[in-house]
Amino acid sequence: MKNKEHTRQVRDTVVEKFKAGFGYKKISQALNIPRSTVQAIILKWKEYQTTANLPRPGRPSKLSAHTRRRLIRDAAKRPMITLDELQRSTAEVGDSVHRTTISRILHKSGLYGRVARRKPFLKDIHKKCRLKFATSHLGDTPNMWKKVLWSDETKIELFGNNAKRYVWRKSNTAHHPEHTIPTVKHGGGSIMVWACFSSAGTGKMVKIDGKMDGAKYRTILDGNLMESAKDL
């Protein structure tokens, strides 16, 4: 049998009498309500500092706590796993669940689907060299950097190799290695170009035919770098 729900006025009166020093038994007798009800009202008030009705819990989750933890663990361990893959993995252990439910579980844990950043593939030695370069120029002025002419070669994909990939990650972790897609400068289905720029604008751009080596790179610099510097 469903317990009777008392009015807000009755619940407030219970709390007022409790604050005035009345015990559970005396409040029960004064208001003609069970002592257990008085106790429940006061315990709720102590915990939530209100006698108002709290939001009712929703429908019980279809997934066990173990399955929810496994979904979160799999997404954190394999950030590029898709909702379809997570759905299949839960089905394999006997849990049938919709993609939106999986997404909601991950969101509650702080994991959101975000487009993975593309970052150059760097070995540890490359990272150390870049950090050394950055720290050695911490004191340089903006005017100094305006005089720098930057040059590099890059790969431009001809087909769909640069399609977006999504990762499950938490806020402020976009640049973590496991949340990025490493890129390389050489590969099929693309063209290689060399170009340069400075604060004054862009310089020349040269298409690179064949395999890039030291001799070819020096030839490109000799024929284009100084000319671009003069123009800029």
VEXDRENDREN-880383 format. One line per field, with one value per atom (N, C-alpha, C): residue in one letter; atom name; x, y, z. Coordinates in pm, 1 decimal. Example, Ala and Ser with C-alpha at 12.3 -4.5 7.8 and 13.67 -1.06 7.14 Angstrom:
<pts>
aa = [A,A,A,S,S,S] $
at = [N,CA,C,N,CA,C] $
east = [1319.0,1230.0,1320.0,1285.0,1367.0,1290.0] $
north = [-569.0,-450.0,-330.0,-225.0,-106.0,3.0] $
up = [780.0,780.0,780.0,708.0,714.0,787.0] $
</pts>
This chain:
<pts>
aa = [M,M,M,K,K,K,N,N,N,K,K,K,E,E,E,H,H,H,T,T,T,R,R,R,Q,Q,Q,V,V,V,R,R,R,D,D,D,T,T,T,V,V,V,V,V,V,E,E,E,K,K,K,F,F,F,K,K,K,A,A,A,G,G,G,F,F,F,G,G,G,Y,Y,Y,K,K,K,K,K,K,I,I,I,S,S,S,Q,Q,Q,A,A,A,L,L,L,N,N,N,I,I,I,P,P,P,R,R,R,S,S,S,T,T,T,V,V,V,Q,Q,Q,A,A,A,I,I,I,I,I,I,L,L,L,K,K,K,W,W,W,K,K,K,E,E,E,Y,Y,Y,Q,Q,Q,T,T,T,T,T,T,A,A,A,N,N,N,L,L,L,P,P,P,R,R,R,P,P,P,G,G,G,R,R,R,P,P,P,S,S,S,K,K,K,L,L,L,S,S,S,A,A,A,H,H,H,T,T,T,R,R,R,R,R,R,R,R,R,L,L,L,I,I,I,R,R,R,D,D,D,A,A,A,A,A,A,K,K,K,R,R,R,P,P,P,M,M,M,I,I,I,T,T,T,L,L,L,D,D,D,E,E,E,L,L,L,Q,Q,Q,R,R,R,S,S,S,T,T,T,A,A,A,E,E,E,V,V,V,G,G,G,D,D,D,S,S,S,V,V,V,H,H,H,R,R,R,T,T,T,T,T,T,I,I,I,S,S,S,R,R,R,I,I,I,L,L,L,H,H,H,K,K,K,S,S,S,G,G,G,L,L,L,Y,Y,Y,G,G,G,R,R,R,V,V,V,A,A,A,R,R,R,R,R,R,K,K,K,P,P,P,F,F,F,L,L,L,K,K,K,D,D,D,I,I,I,H,H,H,K,K,K,K,K,K,C,C,C,R,R,R,L,L,L,K,K,K,F,F,F,A,A,A,T,T,T,S,S,S,H,H,H,L,L,L,G,G,G,D,D,D,T,T,T,P,P,P,N,N,N,M,M,M,W,W,W,K,K,K,K,K,K,V,V,V,L,L,L,W,W,W,S,S,S,D,D,D,E,E,E,T,T,T,K,K,K,I,I,I,E,E,E,L,L,L,F,F,F,G,G,G,N,N,N,N,N,N,A,A,A,K,K,K,R,R,R,Y,Y,Y,V,V,V,W,W,W,R,R,R,K,K,K,S,S,S,N,N,N,T,T,T,A,A,A,H,H,H,H,H,H,P,P,P,E,E,E,H,H,H,T,T,T,I,I,I,P,P,P,T,T,T,V,V,V,K,K,K,H,H,H,G,G,G,G,G,G,G,G,G,S,S,S,I,I,I,M,M,M,V,V,V,W,W,W,A,A,A,C,C,C,F,F,F,S,S,S,S,S,S,A,A,A,G,G,G,T,T,T,G,G,G,K,K,K,M,M,M,V,V,V,K,K,K,I,I,I,D,D,D,G,G,G,K,K,K,M,M,M,D,D,D,G,G,G,A,A,A,K,K,K,Y,Y,Y,R,R,R,T,T,T,I,I,I,L,L,L,D,D,D,G,G,G,N,N,N,L,L,L,M,M,M,E,E,E,S,S,S,A,A,A,K,K,K,D,D,D,L,L,L] $
at = [N,CA,C,N,CA,C,N,CA,C,N,CA,C,N,CA,C,N,CA,C,N,CA,C,N,CA,C,N,CA,C,N,CA,C,N,CA,C,N,CA,C,N,CA,C,N,CA,C,N,CA,C,N,CA,C,N,CA,C,N,CA,C,N,CA,C,N,CA,C,N,CA,C,N,CA,C,N,CA,C,N,CA,C,N,CA,C,N,CA,C,N,CA,C,N,CA,C,N,CA,C,N,CA,C,N,CA,C,N,CA,C,N,CA,C,N,CA,C,N,CA,C,N,CA,C,N,CA,C,N,CA,C,N,CA,C,N,CA,C,N,CA,C,N,CA,C,N,CA,C,N,CA,C,N,CA,C,N,CA,C,N,CA,C,N,CA,C,N,CA,C,N,CA,C,N,CA,C,N,CA,C,N,CA,C,N,CA,C,N,CA,C,N,CA,C,N,CA,C,N,CA,C,N,CA,C,N,CA,C,N,CA,C,N,CA,C,N,CA,C,N,CA,C,N,CA,C,N,CA,C,N,CA,C,N,CA,C,N,CA,C,N,CA,C,N,CA,C,N,CA,C,N,CA,C,N,CA,C,N,CA,C,N,CA,C,N,CA,C,N,CA,C,N,CA,C,N,CA,C,N,CA,C,N,CA,C,N,CA,C,N,CA,C,N,CA,C,N,CA,C,N,CA,C,N,CA,C,N,CA,C,N,CA,C,N,CA,C,N,CA,C,N,CA,C,N,CA,C,N,CA,C,N,CA,C,N,CA,C,N,CA,C,N,CA,C,N,CA,C,N,CA,C,N,CA,C,N,CA,C,N,CA,C,N,CA,C,N,CA,C,N,CA,C,N,CA,C,N,CA,C,N,CA,C,N,CA,C,N,CA,C,N,CA,C,N,CA,C,N,CA,C,N,CA,C,N,CA,C,N,CA,C,N,CA,C,N,CA,C,N,CA,C,N,CA,C,N,CA,C,N,CA,C,N,CA,C,N,CA,C,N,CA,C,N,CA,C,N,CA,C,N,CA,C,N,CA,C,N,CA,C,N,CA,C,N,CA,C,N,CA,C,N,CA,C,N,CA,C,N,CA,C,N,CA,C,N,CA,C,N,CA,C,N,CA,C,N,CA,C,N,CA,C,N,CA,C,N,CA,C,N,CA,C,N,CA,C,N,CA,C,N,CA,C,N,CA,C,N,CA,C,N,CA,C,N,CA,C,N,CA,C,N,CA,C,N,CA,C,N,CA,C,N,CA,C,N,CA,C,N,CA,C,N,CA,C,N,CA,C,N,CA,C,N,CA,C,N,CA,C,N,CA,C,N,CA,C,N,CA,C,N,CA,C,N,CA,C,N,CA,C,N,CA,C,N,CA,C,N,CA,C,N,CA,C,N,CA,C,N,CA,C,N,CA,C,N,CA,C,N,CA,C,N,CA,C,N,CA,C,N,CA,C,N,CA,C,N,CA,C,N,CA,C,N,CA,C,N,CA,C,N,CA,C,N,CA,C,N,CA,C,N,CA,C,N,CA,C,N,CA,C,N,CA,C,N,CA,C,N,CA,C,N,CA,C,N,CA,C,N,CA,C,N,CA,C,N,CA,C,N,CA,C,N,CA,C,N,CA,C,N,CA,C,N,CA,C,N,CA,C,N,CA,C,N,CA,C,N,CA,C,N,CA,C,N,CA,C,N,CA,C,N,CA,C,N,CA,C,N,CA,C,N,CA,C,N,CA,C,N,CA,C,N,CA,C,N,CA,C,N,CA,C,N,CA,C,N,CA,C,N,CA,C,N,CA,C,N,CA,C,N,CA,C,N,CA,C,N,CA,C] $
east = [84.3,0.0,87.8,52.7,131.1,112.6,224.3,217.8,154.3,81.2,17.8,124.5,111.6,206.3,144.3,211.4,158.4,187.2,105.5,119.2,248.6,287.1,407.8,391.4,268.5,243.6,269.0,224.8,246.0,395.0,464.9,608.1,684.4,644.2,708.1,682.7,561.0,526.8,610.6,633.7,718.0,857.2,913.4,1048.4,1051.2,948.5,943.6,940.8,860.6,852.6,984.2,1048.6,1176.6,1280.7,1280.7,1373.1,1345.0,1217.1,1178.0,1211.5,1263.6,1306.6,1214.5,1108.5,1017.2,1082.0,1055.6,1104.2,1010.6,1054.7,974.1,836.9,835.0,710.1,609.7,656.3,565.1,513.0,600.5,555.3,451.1,474.9,380.3,244.3,244.4,118.0,48.5,125.1,65.8,1.0,60.3,9.9,-68.8,-73.8,-148.4,-98.1,32.5,94.1,193.8,222.5,312.1,450.5,510.2,644.2,745.2,726.8,817.8,812.1,692.2,677.3,750.1,737.7,808.7,959.1,1006.7,1149.6,1194.4,1114.9,1150.4,1155.3,1057.7,1052.8,1175.5,1211.8,1325.6,1457.7,1471.5,1593.9,1612.1,1500.3,1506.6,1544.7,1487.9,1519.3,1666.7,1719.4,1860.1,1953.1,1915.8,2002.9,1993.2,1870.2,1850.4,1816.5,1796.4,1762.7,1636.0,1540.5,1412.5,1308.7,1182.6,1072.8,995.0,1042.6,974.5,994.5,903.7,917.0,1037.9,1119.5,1237.0,1199.8,1277.0,1248.7,1246.1,1147.1,1135.3,1243.4,1295.8,1393.9,1330.2,1408.9,1356.9,1348.9,1322.9,1312.6,1446.9,1447.4,1574.3,1653.1,1784.6,1869.7,1861.1,1861.7,1859.5,1994.8,2098.6,2233.1,2278.7,2353.3,2409.0,2522.2,2555.9,2666.5,2796.7,2812.0,2933.2,2945.1,2832.5,2835.2,2862.7,2804.8,2830.1,2978.1,3035.7,3178.6,3264.7,3223.7,3301.5,3294.7,3177.5,3164.1,3255.7,3254.8,3338.5,3486.4,3521.3,3661.3,3707.3,3620.5,3657.0,3675.6,3586.5,3596.5,3719.5,3754.3,3872.9,4001.1,3998.1,4116.8,4136.4,4025.1,4031.1,3948.3,4004.0,3926.4,3859.3,3913.4,3856.3,3753.9,3714.0,3611.1,3478.6,3398.3,3272.0,3156.2,3043.7,2924.2,2877.8,2890.1,2851.1,2935.1,3064.5,3152.7,3118.0,3088.3,3048.7,2915.8,2824.8,2694.7,2710.2,2797.7,2820.3,2885.8,2977.6,3046.1,2950.1,2852.1,2753.4,2658.5,2626.8,2539.0,2604.8,2736.4,2809.3,2801.5,2779.1,2767.3,2621.6,2529.8,2387.8,2311.0,2370.4,2300.6,2265.5,2136.5,2091.8,2060.4,2133.1,2117.6,2132.1,2057.6,2059.4,2183.8,2223.9,2341.3,2326.9,2205.8,2186.5,2206.0,2171.0,2191.5,2340.5,2416.3,2561.4,2622.1,2578.0,2629.3,2598.8,2478.9,2439.9,2525.6,2556.3,2640.6,2780.1,2834.5,2968.3,2969.0,2862.8,2854.4,2852.6,2778.5,2771.0,2906.7,2992.9,3126.7,3226.1,3179.0,3267.0,3331.9,3297.2,3354.5,3259.6,3311.8,3230.7,3299.1,3217.9,3272.4,3319.7,3446.7,3505.2,3590.3,3600.6,3683.9,3829.8,3898.6,4039.2,4126.0,4217.0,4312.6,4417.4,4459.3,4567.0,4698.3,4792.3,4921.2,5032.9,5142.5,5256.1,5306.3,5339.1,5394.5,5534.8,5554.4,5682.8,5741.1,5868.2,5940.3,5984.2,6029.9,6072.2,6183.0,6275.2,6385.2,6332.9,6227.0,6166.6,6103.8,6034.1,5968.9,6071.9,6183.1,6287.6,6349.4,6370.8,6428.7,6334.9,6205.4,6108.2,6099.4,6101.6,6096.1,6220.8,6336.3,6461.6,6458.1,6406.5,6396.2,6304.1,6188.8,6091.4,6147.0,6210.6,6263.3,6380.1,6456.2,6570.3,6526.4,6400.9,6352.1,6244.4,6233.6,6129.8,6142.9,6264.2,6284.8,6280.3,6256.8,6255.4,6135.7,6155.0,6049.6,5964.3,5842.7,5758.5,5827.1,5905.4,5974.7,6075.1,6138.2,6232.0,6159.2,6043.3,5969.1,5914.2,5892.1,5844.5,5948.7,6074.4,6182.2,6208.0,6136.6,6161.1,6080.6,6146.1,6078.9,6069.5,5948.0,5925.2,5907.4,5966.2,5948.3,5937.5,5862.6,5847.2,5777.8,5782.2,5706.8,5589.4,5484.9,5367.0,5302.1,5221.0,5148.7,5003.9,4951.3,4810.8,4740.4,4638.5,4566.4,4483.5,4488.3,4411.3,4272.0,4256.9,4128.3,4076.3,4004.4,3934.5,4012.0,4143.5,4221.8,4216.0,4167.8,4162.8,4024.2,3945.8,3811.5,3818.4,3714.7,3712.3,3705.0,3777.7,3769.3,3733.1,3644.8,3601.6,3666.8,3687.9,3744.1,3658.2,3657.4,3591.7,3696.7,3673.4,3770.9,3702.8,3775.5,3727.3,3775.5,3720.3,3757.0,3905.9,3964.4,4105.1,4204.5,4165.5,4258.5,4274.5,4238.4,4241.0,4379.3,4484.1,4619.6,4693.2,4626.1,4689.7,4715.3,4830.2,4865.2,4758.5,4692.8,4593.0,4465.8,4451.8,4332.6,4360.9,4478.4,4514.0,4543.4,4541.0,4574.4,4711.2,4811.9,4945.7,4948.8,5014.0,5026.5,5172.5,5195.8,5331.4,5337.1,5456.6,5470.7,5478.2,5495.5,5510.0,5408.8,5343.7,5246.6,5173.5,5098.9,5028.7,4902.3,4849.8,4725.7,4738.1,4856.1,4876.1,4985.9,4998.4,5109.5,5187.1,5316.5,5401.8,5431.6,5425.5,5460.0,5551.0,5633.7,5715.7,5664.4,5662.2,5616.9,5679.4,5665.0,5718.8,5627.5,5644.1,5563.6,5634.2,5591.6,5640.1,5524.4,5552.0,5445.7,5395.6,5477.7,5439.6,5349.8,5339.3,5255.3,5316.7,5262.0,5308.9,5411.7,5505.4,5607.2,5573.5,5674.4,5654.0,5613.8,5542.2,5506.2,5552.9,5616.2,5675.0,5623.5,5576.5,5534.8,5659.4,5663.5,5778.4,5748.0,5825.7,5808.3,5905.4,5854.1,5940.3,5970.0,6069.5,6105.1,6189.6,6154.3,6229.4,6357.3,6470.3,6596.4,6671.1,6785.8,6860.5,6898.5,6942.2,6984.8,6868.2,6753.5,6636.4,6589.5,6596.2,6552.3,6640.9,6772.6,6865.0,6841.2,6808.8,6779.9,6657.5,6554.6,6432.6,6463.5,6542.2,6576.3,6658.6,6756.5,6842.6,6762.2,6662.0,6588.0,6468.8,6427.3,6301.6,6306.0,6391.2,6387.0,6429.9,6546.0,6594.9,6505.0,6453.1,6363.2,6237.5,6183.7,6065.6,6098.4,6216.7,6256.6,6264.3,6315.0,6324.9,6186.6,6095.9,5960.7,5883.5,5911.8,5839.1,5905.1] $
north = [-120.2,0.0,125.2,222.5,344.4,431.5,480.4,567.7,700.8,756.0,886.0,994.2,1085.6,1196.7,1319.2,1370.5,1484.7,1615.4,1715.6,1844.4,1913.2,2010.7,2088.2,2159.2,2203.2,2274.6,2183.4,2058.5,1963.5,1936.4,1917.0,1888.8,2007.0,2128.8,2248.2,2258.4,2222.3,2227.2,2127.7,2009.5,1908.6,1966.1,2030.3,2085.8,2199.8,2285.1,2397.7,2348.5,2244.6,2190.1,2123.1,2058.0,1994.2,2100.0,2212.2,2321.4,2381.5,2376.5,2433.9,2341.4,2222.2,2132.3,2015.5,2000.1,1888.0,1758.5,1648.6,1518.5,1455.0,1345.3,1277.6,1237.2,1184.6,1134.2,1246.6,1359.4,1471.0,1532.1,1541.2,1594.0,1500.8,1370.0,1270.8,1285.1,1301.2,1314.3,1445.9,1554.4,1685.6,1693.9,1630.0,1640.0,1517.0,1418.5,1295.3,1224.7,1213.8,1139.5,1040.1,930.5,828.5,884.4,826.9,869.1,844.6,735.3,704.3,810.7,869.3,975.7,1101.3,1133.3,1248.8,1231.5,1112.8,1085.3,1100.0,1047.6,1054.6,1199.0,1280.9,1421.9,1496.8,1472.1,1543.0,1497.3,1367.1,1317.0,1375.4,1384.4,1443.1,1590.6,1661.8,1804.0,1823.1,1737.4,1747.1,1726.2,1634.3,1601.8,1704.2,1750.3,1837.3,1981.7,2009.9,2145.7,2198.6,2110.6,2149.6,2043.4,2085.9,1990.2,1972.4,2037.1,2026.5,1887.7,1850.5,1722.5,1726.6,1625.0,1616.7,1550.0,1576.0,1511.6,1360.0,1298.5,1153.1,1087.2,974.9,903.9,854.4,853.1,807.3,655.9,608.0,464.5,399.1,286.3,218.4,188.8,200.4,176.3,31.6,11.5,-123.0,-190.4,-111.5,-167.1,-180.2,-283.7,-302.6,-203.3,-182.0,-91.6,-143.1,-275.0,-334.8,-300.9,-311.9,-282.4,-135.0,-47.0,96.3,127.4,66.0,88.9,37.7,-74.8,-131.6,-41.5,16.7,109.0,230.0,286.3,403.3,367.1,249.9,205.8,182.9,119.5,93.2,222.9,320.9,447.9,526.6,518.7,590.0,523.0,389.9,315.3,320.6,322.8,329.0,448.9,569.8,691.7,695.6,622.7,628.1,517.8,445.8,344.4,412.1,349.7,410.1,360.5,431.3,388.6,251.7,226.5,95.4,-15.6,8.7,-92.3,-114.9,-8.8,-22.7,-95.6,-66.5,-133.2,-283.3,-319.3,-461.5,-531.6,-461.9,-524.8,-552.1,-463.4,-488.5,-600.3,-608.0,-715.5,-851.9,-856.3,-983.1,-1040.3,-954.1,-1002.7,-1006.2,-993.4,-1010.1,-885.1,-767.4,-641.5,-572.2,-553.5,-482.9,-338.8,-245.9,-106.1,-16.1,93.5,186.5,274.8,322.8,410.0,535.0,592.1,714.8,689.5,569.3,534.7,527.0,465.5,456.8,596.6,680.7,817.3,892.1,873.5,942.0,896.0,766.1,712.6,774.3,784.0,841.3,989.7,1060.8,1203.1,1225.0,1139.8,1154.1,1133.5,1055.4,1031.2,1138.9,1235.7,1343.6,1319.9,1209.3,1178.9,1225.2,1302.9,1354.9,1324.8,1302.9,1278.4,1408.6,1417.1,1536.9,1497.8,1590.5,1564.9,1559.2,1453.2,1437.0,1538.5,1600.7,1692.9,1612.8,1668.1,1605.8,1673.3,1594.4,1645.7,1570.1,1640.1,1570.6,1458.5,1346.7,1235.0,1272.0,1274.6,1316.0,1206.2,1178.0,1088.6,1168.6,1098.7,1167.3,1268.7,1235.2,1326.9,1454.7,1440.5,1558.7,1649.0,1587.2,1665.0,1740.2,1673.6,1737.6,1855.6,1837.9,1946.7,2066.2,2039.2,2148.8,2222.5,2147.1,2210.8,2295.1,2243.6,2317.4,2446.6,2439.7,2558.7,2662.0,2615.5,2707.7,2776.8,2700.1,2759.3,2854.3,2827.3,2914.5,3048.6,3058.6,3183.9,3251.2,3213.6,3271.4,3422.8,3473.2,3616.4,3698.9,3636.9,3710.7,3804.5,3916.7,4017.7,3994.3,4050.4,4039.2,4093.4,4200.8,4257.6,4159.2,4079.2,3979.9,3875.1,3829.9,3726.2,3778.7,3909.7,3966.4,3954.1,3936.1,3924.9,3780.5,3686.2,3544.2,3500.2,3426.6,3366.4,3216.5,3167.9,3027.0,2948.1,2830.3,2745.8,2599.9,2523.4,2380.5,2315.8,2183.4,2110.5,2040.3,2013.2,1947.7,1860.1,1768.5,1677.8,1722.3,1728.2,1761.7,1637.7,1591.3,1471.1,1499.1,1404.2,1419.5,1360.9,1262.5,1194.9,1207.9,1108.9,1121.9,1077.6,1082.1,1032.4,1123.7,1245.4,1339.9,1348.1,1242.1,1241.9,1261.5,1322.2,1348.6,1218.0,1211.3,1100.2,1157.6,1088.6,1136.1,1055.1,1119.7,1052.6,1085.1,992.1,1016.4,1072.7,1193.4,1255.1,1352.8,1388.5,1487.8,1627.1,1728.1,1866.0,1889.6,1976.4,2017.6,1903.8,1801.8,1692.4,1675.4,1778.4,1766.8,1734.6,1784.8,1767.7,1648.2,1569.2,1448.4,1352.9,1288.0,1201.8,1100.2,1041.1,938.4,995.3,1128.7,1192.6,1262.0,1240.3,1303.3,1198.2,1240.2,1152.4,1193.3,1106.7,1142.6,1149.3,1249.6,1264.7,1253.6,1207.0,1197.9,1278.2,1316.0,1404.0,1329.4,1199.2,1124.5,1011.4,991.5,884.2,893.1,787.4,783.2,865.8,890.2,964.5,1109.1,1169.4,1306.9,1371.7,1501.9,1573.4,1645.1,1663.3,1734.0,1873.1,1972.2,2108.5,2170.0,2262.9,2344.6,2486.8,2557.0,2696.3,2769.1,2901.6,2982.1,3101.0,3159.2,3275.9,3351.9,3475.6,3558.0,3644.6,3734.4,3823.0,3915.4,3933.6,4023.3,3955.3,3821.5,3751.2,3619.2,3562.3,3432.9,3450.9,3355.6,3357.0,3258.6,3202.6,3112.5,2973.9,2900.4,2762.3,2677.4,2564.6,2480.1,2337.7,2279.3,2139.0,2051.0,1949.7,1860.1,1733.1,1706.2,1584.8,1477.3,1356.2,1246.5,1249.2,1173.8,1159.8,1278.0,1328.1,1439.7,1387.8,1448.5,1416.0,1546.3,1535.1,1654.4,1742.3,1679.7,1756.8,1833.7,1767.0,1833.5,1946.7,1925.5,2028.8,2152.8,2131.5,2245.2,2320.4,2246.1,2310.6,2400.8,2352.9,2432.6,2559.2,2545.5,2662.2,2763.0,2712.2,2801.5,2880.1,2815.9,2881.2,2962.8,2949.3,3013.4,3090.8,3051.1,3112.2,3258.6,3287.3,3424.8,3514.7,3460.1,3539.8,3578.2,3483.3,3513.1,3615.8,3604.6,3699.0,3841.0,3855.8,3988.5,4045.5,3958.9,4005.2,4047.0,3980.7,4010.2,4121.6] $
up = [0.0,0.0,0.0,-82.2,-92.8,30.1,85.8,202.5,166.9,264.9,244.6,240.7,145.3,135.4,199.9,301.3,374.8,300.5,331.3,264.4,306.7,225.9,257.0,391.1,420.4,546.6,666.2,656.0,765.6,783.5,672.7,680.4,740.9,702.3,759.4,909.9,951.3,1094.0,1173.3,1115.4,1180.6,1205.9,1105.0,1116.9,1218.0,1215.4,1309.8,1454.3,1480.8,1616.0,1655.9,1558.5,1587.5,1623.8,1549.6,1580.6,1718.2,1759.4,1889.0,2005.1,1973.3,2080.2,2107.1,2028.0,2047.7,1998.3,2068.5,2025.4,1924.0,1862.5,1761.2,1816.4,1939.2,1996.2,2017.6,2072.9,2099.1,1969.4,1866.7,1736.6,1677.5,1689.0,1637.6,1704.4,1835.7,1909.3,1876.4,1864.8,1839.3,1701.7,1602.9,1465.6,1422.7,1510.9,1483.7,1357.2,1348.8,1238.1,1297.0,1227.9,1282.0,1315.3,1419.9,1460.4,1347.9,1273.4,1162.9,1053.9,1035.1,935.6,981.0,1108.6,1164.3,1144.4,1174.9,1160.4,1015.5,920.7,778.6,729.7,773.9,732.2,783.8,908.9,968.1,906.3,881.7,819.0,679.1,605.4,471.2,480.1,576.6,592.4,629.4,716.1,755.2,635.9,547.7,434.1,322.5,292.3,175.7,211.7,342.1,387.2,321.6,297.4,239.3,272.9,272.9,290.7,160.9,54.4,-75.1,-134.4,-223.3,-292.3,-384.5,-379.7,-465.8,-597.4,-704.2,-833.7,-819.6,-883.4,-877.5,-961.8,-918.7,-1002.3,-1130.4,-1237.8,-1366.7,-1373.1,-1493.7,-1514.3,-1483.9,-1414.0,-1383.6,-1510.3,-1501.3,-1617.3,-1661.8,-1795.0,-1850.3,-1834.5,-1816.7,-1808.5,-1663.7,-1638.7,-1505.1,-1482.9,-1357.1,-1324.8,-1385.4,-1389.4,-1447.1,-1595.4,-1669.2,-1812.8,-1837.5,-1755.7,-1771.6,-1748.7,-1647.3,-1620.1,-1734.8,-1793.5,-1903.6,-2026.7,-2054.4,-2167.6,-2149.2,-2029.4,-2001.3,-2011.6,-1959.0,-1963.9,-2107.5,-2189.7,-2329.6,-2407.4,-2385.2,-2457.5,-2414.1,-2285.8,-2236.9,-2285.1,-2294.2,-2335.9,-2486.0,-2561.7,-2708.7,-2754.5,-2747.8,-2774.2,-2911.0,-3009.9,-3144.3,-3169.7,-3067.1,-3083.0,-3116.5,-3201.9,-3245.4,-3159.9,-3169.0,-3096.6,-3144.4,-3275.5,-3328.9,-3266.8,-3252.1,-3192.7,-3045.6,-2974.0,-2834.2,-2822.5,-2915.5,-2915.2,-2938.9,-3033.7,-3062.0,-2943.1,-2877.0,-2763.4,-2648.3,-2627.7,-2522.5,-2562.8,-2692.6,-2740.4,-2722.6,-2737.3,-2724.1,-2582.9,-2484.7,-2346.6,-2301.6,-2399.1,-2368.9,-2336.0,-2352.0,-2324.2,-2455.4,-2480.1,-2599.9,-2561.1,-2618.6,-2578.6,-2700.3,-2701.5,-2814.2,-2809.1,-2926.8,-2936.7,-2849.5,-2846.1,-2767.9,-2618.3,-2573.4,-2432.7,-2401.4,-2492.5,-2474.0,-2470.3,-2563.6,-2569.6,-2440.4,-2387.5,-2264.0,-2145.8,-2141.2,-2033.6,-2039.2,-2160.2,-2176.0,-2140.7,-2179.1,-2147.1,-1995.8,-1924.6,-1778.9,-1713.4,-1778.9,-1723.7,-1766.6,-1849.1,-1893.6,-2028.0,-2095.9,-2227.3,-2336.9,-2431.3,-2541.3,-2674.1,-2777.1,-2910.3,-2972.8,-3004.2,-3063.5,-3183.8,-3280.5,-3397.7,-3354.1,-3393.2,-3355.3,-3428.6,-3356.6,-3417.9,-3495.4,-3607.7,-3684.7,-3648.2,-3602.3,-3558.8,-3629.4,-3664.5,-3726.4,-3636.7,-3700.4,-3624.9,-3577.5,-3448.2,-3391.2,-3303.6,-3326.3,-3237.2,-3114.6,-3012.1,-2889.1,-2916.0,-3006.2,-3037.2,-3101.4,-3185.5,-3247.9,-3141.5,-3046.3,-2940.9,-2856.9,-2825.5,-2745.4,-2819.6,-2950.7,-3030.3,-3037.0,-3053.6,-3060.4,-2926.9,-2818.7,-2687.1,-2662.9,-2703.9,-2687.6,-2768.8,-2891.2,-2975.6,-2910.7,-2860.4,-2801.8,-2677.9,-2589.8,-2466.6,-2493.9,-2600.3,-2631.3,-2688.6,-2731.5,-2791.2,-2706.6,-2580.8,-2495.6,-2482.9,-2486.8,-2467.9,-2594.8,-2709.0,-2835.7,-2843.7,-2909.1,-2919.9,-3044.0,-3047.1,-3166.6,-3291.6,-3277.7,-3394.0,-3453.4,-3367.1,-3417.1,-3501.5,-3452.0,-3524.0,-3656.3,-3664.9,-3791.3,-3902.4,-3863.8,-3962.2,-4005.8,-3945.6,-3974.4,-4096.1,-4185.5,-4300.8,-4274.3,-4262.4,-4231.9,-4360.7,-4366.5,-4485.2,-4442.8,-4520.2,-4492.1,-4610.6,-4611.3,-4713.5,-4646.2,-4722.4,-4667.0,-4772.4,-4724.3,-4812.9,-4822.0,-4943.7,-4965.6,-5018.3,-4944.8,-4985.6,-5110.4,-5206.1,-5329.0,-5315.3,-5228.4,-5216.4,-5073.8,-5024.6,-4896.4,-4775.8,-4781.2,-4668.7,-4547.2,-4566.1,-4454.2,-4391.0,-4404.5,-4347.7,-4196.3,-4141.1,-3997.8,-3919.4,-3811.2,-3717.6,-3581.4,-3513.0,-3382.2,-3270.6,-3158.9,-3041.7,-2919.9,-2826.3,-2697.8,-2602.9,-2555.3,-2465.9,-2371.8,-2266.7,-2172.1,-2213.3,-2151.2,-2183.9,-2159.0,-2240.8,-2227.6,-2249.0,-2328.2,-2359.5,-2510.2,-2587.7,-2733.8,-2787.7,-2720.7,-2773.5,-2712.7,-2631.7,-2580.5,-2697.4,-2701.3,-2815.9,-2852.4,-2751.5,-2781.2,-2842.1,-2841.4,-2897.5,-3030.6,-3087.7,-3214.6,-3319.5,-3446.5,-3557.9,-3609.6,-3596.7,-3645.6,-3797.3,-3850.5,-3995.7,-4035.3,-4157.8,-4212.1,-4340.7,-4381.7,-4497.3,-4629.4,-4625.2,-4749.2,-4751.9,-4864.0,-4876.9,-5008.5,-5042.4,-5170.1,-5169.7,-5288.5,-5301.9,-5264.1,-5286.0,-5244.3,-5327.6,-5312.5,-5374.9,-5265.0,-5290.4,-5195.6,-5249.4,-5161.6,-5201.2,-5095.6,-5140.2,-5050.1,-5058.7,-4946.8,-4947.3,-4829.2,-4830.3,-4720.7,-4693.5,-4575.5,-4538.6,-4427.2,-4409.3,-4298.1,-4251.8,-4159.2,-4111.1,-4221.0,-4326.6,-4436.7,-4538.7,-4532.9,-4629.2,-4672.7,-4779.6,-4828.9,-4939.5,-4944.1,-5048.5,-5158.9,-5221.8,-5334.3,-5284.8,-5373.0,-5345.4,-5462.8,-5433.0,-5536.6,-5521.5,-5630.9,-5629.6,-5634.8,-5550.3,-5542.5,-5620.6,-5722.4,-5802.2,-5754.6,-5741.9,-5700.3,-5552.2,-5512.5,-5371.9,-5324.8,-5209.5,-5151.8,-5085.5,-5119.9,-5052.9,-5025.0,-4964.4,-4925.9,-5042.9,-5153.0,-5270.1,-5330.4,-5341.0,-5399.5,-5309.0,-5177.5,-5084.4,-5094.2,-5106.0,-5118.6,-5249.0,-5355.7,-5484.0,-5473.3,-5404.1,-5385.4,-5306.2,-5199.9,-5118.1,-5197.5,-5273.7,-5352.3,-5454.9,-5513.7,-5621.1,-5576.7,-5449.5,-5410.3,-5278.7,-5186.6,-5053.9,-5056.6,-5115.0,-5117.3,-5200.7,-5311.7,-5396.3,-5319.6,-5241.1,-5159.4,-5052.2,-4992.2,-4888.0,-4942.5,-5064.2,-5125.2,-5153.9,-5201.6,-5234.2,-5109.6,-4997.8,-4874.3,-4794.5] $
</pts>
